Amino acid sequence: MRTIVLAATSIFALALGMVPANAVLQISWDFGGTTGQCVDQTACDLNLAVGTLQLADQVINGIEVNGSIQTSTKSATLDILNTSSLSVINTTGSDIQVTVTVGDNNFIGPVTQFATAGSGVWQNAVGSNITLNWYNDPANAQGADTAGDTPGSLIDTFTSSAIFAADSFSHNGSGAVSDGALFSMTEQATGTLTAGATLLNRGQTEIKSSVAVPEPGSLAMLGSALLGLGLLGRRRRG
């Protein structure tokens, strides 16, 4: 009887649109016109844990991808979407346009604040570029059905171009959002890898909470203020 009731409840919720039928961590890519996708808990996922999506090292249309791991964390206090790769290498003699998109929905709200970050290292990649995008959707649509599928609004973006043979980039962002009980997050990295270029330690994170996340500048100001109070206290005691 309990099973019947649970099944009926699930069907009713889906009918009302309360719980999307497709709520899962997934990654899609487009490497020079060669597209693909992997979904959490399917044959292409090397990690059996729910919410962790790990791809096998592989070469896709001349792009060698090693150590690719995506994670999704959902809780009433903190929601996180991560994507990373140890190395992405253009093994060909031509420039290749690359796009990787990771998405999940049914994150738990309500949330009012977001924090984003992204980084990477260029190796022998002069002329290469990458744009990191972070999306938020209070309508809770599933992202990354394709490499171009980014539902919701763009809440942060950052672009890096490799200038030196050994180069690097990093970015942090934060701001306000207004998401209700359920929402989705999507992250995207898109750009061009020049012939023989390597992108090391590419990573992106998107965090949502109901509490403001201090920015690096704010933390520095807070530290300076506390230091000043400490020095003032010493002078008075002296």
C-alpha positions as CSV (number, residue, x, y, z in Angstrom):
1,M,0.0,0.0,0.0
2,R,2.9,2.4,0.9
3,T,4.5,1.8,-2.5
4,I,1.2,2.6,-4.3
5,V,0.8,5.8,-2.3
6,L,4.4,6.9,-3.1
7,A,4.0,6.2,-6.8
8,A,0.7,8.1,-6.9
9,T,2.3,11.0,-5.1
10,S,5.2,11.1,-7.6
11,I,2.8,11.0,-10.6
12,F,0.7,13.8,-9.1
13,A,3.8,15.9,-8.5
14,L,5.0,15.4,-12.0
15,A,1.6,16.3,-13.4
16,L,1.7,19.6,-11.5
17,G,5.2,20.3,-12.7
18,M,6.6,20.3,-9.2
19,V,9.3,17.8,-9.9
20,P,10.9,17.8,-13.4
21,A,11.1,14.3,-14.9
22,N,14.7,14.9,-15.9
23,A,16.6,16.1,-12.8
24,V,20.1,14.9,-13.0
25,L,23.8,15.9,-13.2
26,Q,25.0,15.8,-16.8
27,I,27.7,17.1,-19.1
28,S,27.6,17.8,-22.8
29,W,30.3,18.8,-25.2
30,D,31.0,20.0,-28.7
31,F,34.6,19.7,-29.9
32,G,34.9,21.1,-33.4
33,G,31.4,19.8,-34.4
34,T,31.8,16.4,-32.6
35,T,29.1,16.3,-29.9
36,G,28.4,14.0,-27.0
37,Q,26.8,13.7,-23.6
38,C,27.2,11.8,-20.3
39,V,24.6,11.5,-17.6
40,D,25.2,10.7,-13.9
41,Q,24.7,7.0,-13.1
42,T,24.8,5.8,-16.7
43,A,27.4,3.6,-18.4
44,C,29.8,6.5,-19.3
45,D,30.0,7.5,-15.6
46,L,33.0,5.9,-13.9
47,N,31.9,7.0,-10.4
48,L,29.0,5.1,-8.8
49,A,28.2,7.9,-6.3
50,V,25.0,9.9,-7.0
51,G,26.0,13.5,-7.7
52,T,29.5,12.7,-9.0
53,L,30.1,12.3,-12.7
54,Q,33.5,11.1,-13.8
55,L,34.5,10.6,-17.4
56,A,37.1,8.2,-18.7
57,D,40.3,9.7,-20.2
58,Q,39.6,9.9,-24.0
59,V,40.3,11.7,-27.3
60,I,37.3,13.4,-29.0
61,N,37.9,14.8,-32.5
62,G,41.6,15.4,-31.7
63,I,40.9,16.8,-28.2
64,E,42.5,14.7,-25.4
65,V,40.5,15.0,-22.1
66,N,42.0,13.7,-18.9
67,G,40.6,13.7,-15.4
68,S,37.2,15.1,-16.0
69,I,35.0,15.2,-12.8
70,Q,31.7,17.0,-12.2
71,T,29.9,17.2,-8.8
72,S,26.5,18.4,-7.6
73,T,25.6,19.1,-3.9
74,K,22.0,19.9,-2.8
75,S,21.0,20.9,0.7
76,A,18.7,23.3,2.5
77,T,21.7,25.4,3.5
78,L,24.2,25.2,0.6
79,D,23.9,24.2,-3.1
80,I,27.0,23.7,-5.2
81,L,27.7,22.8,-8.9
82,N,31.4,22.0,-9.9
83,T,33.1,21.0,-13.1
84,S,36.8,20.3,-13.6
85,S,39.4,18.6,-15.8
86,L,43.0,17.9,-15.2
87,S,44.1,18.5,-18.8
88,V,42.5,19.4,-22.2
89,I,44.9,19.0,-25.1
90,N,44.6,19.8,-28.7
91,T,46.5,17.0,-30.3
92,T,46.0,18.2,-33.9
93,G,47.7,20.8,-36.1
94,S,44.6,23.0,-36.4
95,D,42.7,25.3,-34.1
96,I,39.5,23.7,-32.6
97,Q,36.5,25.3,-31.1
98,V,35.5,23.6,-27.8
99,T,32.4,23.9,-25.6
100,V,31.7,22.0,-22.4
101,T,28.5,22.5,-20.5
102,V,27.5,21.0,-17.1
103,G,24.0,21.3,-15.5
104,D,21.7,20.0,-12.8
105,N,18.4,21.0,-11.4
106,N,16.2,20.4,-8.3
107,F,18.7,22.4,-6.1
108,I,17.1,23.3,-2.8
109,G,16.0,26.8,-2.1
110,P,15.1,29.4,-1.2
111,V,18.5,31.1,-1.8
112,T,19.4,34.8,-2.2
113,Q,23.1,34.8,-2.8
114,F,25.6,33.3,-5.3
115,A,29.3,33.0,-5.5
116,T,31.3,31.9,-8.5
117,A,34.9,31.0,-9.3
118,G,36.9,29.7,-12.2
119,S,40.6,29.1,-13.0
120,G,43.1,27.3,-15.3
121,V,46.6,27.2,-16.6
122,W,47.7,27.6,-20.3
123,Q,50.6,25.7,-21.6
124,N,52.0,26.4,-25.1
125,A,48.7,27.8,-25.9
126,V,49.4,31.4,-27.2
127,G,46.3,32.6,-29.0
128,S,43.9,30.3,-27.3
129,N,41.0,31.7,-25.4
130,I,38.2,30.5,-23.1
131,T,35.0,32.1,-21.8
132,L,33.6,30.8,-18.5
133,N,29.8,31.3,-18.0
134,W,27.6,30.7,-15.0
135,Y,23.8,30.5,-15.3
136,N,20.9,30.5,-12.8
137,D,17.4,29.4,-13.5
138,P,14.6,29.9,-10.8
139,A,12.3,28.0,-13.2
140,N,14.4,24.9,-12.5
141,A,14.9,23.8,-16.1
142,Q,17.5,21.1,-16.8
143,G,20.7,22.4,-18.4
144,A,23.3,20.7,-20.6
145,D,21.0,18.6,-22.7
146,T,23.4,19.9,-25.4
147,A,26.5,21.9,-25.2
148,G,24.5,25.0,-26.1
149,D,21.7,24.4,-23.5
150,T,22.0,27.0,-20.8
151,P,18.6,27.7,-19.3
152,G,18.0,30.8,-17.1
153,S,20.0,34.0,-16.9
154,L,23.7,34.6,-17.2
155,I,24.8,35.7,-13.7
156,D,28.6,35.8,-14.3
157,T,31.1,35.5,-17.2
158,F,34.8,35.8,-17.6
159,T,37.2,35.5,-20.6
160,S,40.9,34.6,-20.7
161,S,43.3,34.6,-23.6
162,A,46.7,33.0,-23.5
163,I,49.5,35.5,-24.1
164,F,52.6,33.7,-22.8
165,A,53.8,30.1,-23.3
166,A,53.1,29.5,-19.6
167,D,50.0,31.5,-18.6
168,S,47.2,31.3,-16.1
169,F,43.8,32.9,-15.1
170,S,41.5,33.1,-12.2
171,H,38.1,34.7,-11.5
172,N,35.7,35.2,-8.6
173,G,32.2,36.7,-8.6
174,S,29.2,37.1,-6.3
175,G,25.8,38.7,-6.2
176,A,22.2,38.4,-5.4
177,V,19.6,35.9,-6.8
178,S,16.0,35.1,-6.0
179,D,15.4,31.4,-6.2
180,G,12.4,29.6,-4.6
181,A,12.0,26.0,-3.5
182,L,13.7,24.4,-6.5
183,F,16.1,25.9,-9.1
184,S,18.8,24.9,-11.6
185,M,22.4,25.8,-12.2
186,T,24.5,25.5,-15.4
187,E,28.1,26.1,-16.1
188,Q,29.8,26.5,-19.5
189,A,33.3,26.8,-20.8
190,T,33.7,27.7,-24.5
191,G,36.6,28.9,-26.6
192,T,39.3,28.0,-29.0
193,L,42.4,25.8,-28.5
194,T,45.2,26.5,-30.9
195,A,47.2,23.7,-32.5
196,G,49.0,21.8,-29.8
197,A,47.6,23.9,-27.0
198,T,47.1,22.5,-23.4
199,L,44.6,23.8,-20.8
200,L,45.5,22.4,-17.3
201,N,43.5,22.3,-14.2
202,R,40.4,23.9,-15.6
203,G,37.7,24.4,-12.9
204,Q,34.4,26.2,-12.3
205,T,32.2,26.3,-9.2
206,E,28.8,27.9,-8.5
207,I,27.5,28.2,-5.0
208,K,24.1,29.3,-3.8
209,S,23.0,30.1,-0.2
210,S,20.6,32.2,1.8
211,V,23.6,33.9,3.5
212,A,25.8,36.5,1.8
213,V,29.2,35.0,0.9
214,P,32.0,37.5,1.8
215,E,34.1,38.7,-1.2
216,P,37.9,38.6,-1.0
217,G,38.0,42.4,-0.8
218,S,35.5,42.5,2.0
219,L,37.5,39.9,4.0
220,A,40.7,42.0,3.5
221,M,38.9,45.1,4.8
222,L,37.5,43.2,7.7
223,G,41.0,41.9,8.6
224,S,42.4,45.4,8.3
225,A,39.7,46.8,10.6
226,L,40.3,44.1,13.2
227,L,44.0,44.7,13.0
228,G,43.4,48.4,13.5
229,L,41.2,47.8,16.6
230,G,43.9,45.6,18.0
231,L,46.6,48.2,17.6
232,L,44.3,50.9,19.1
233,G,43.7,48.7,22.1
234,R,47.5,48.2,22.6
235,R,48.1,52.0,22.4
236,R,45.4,52.7,25.0
237,R,46.8,50.0,27.3
238,G,50.2,51.5,26.9
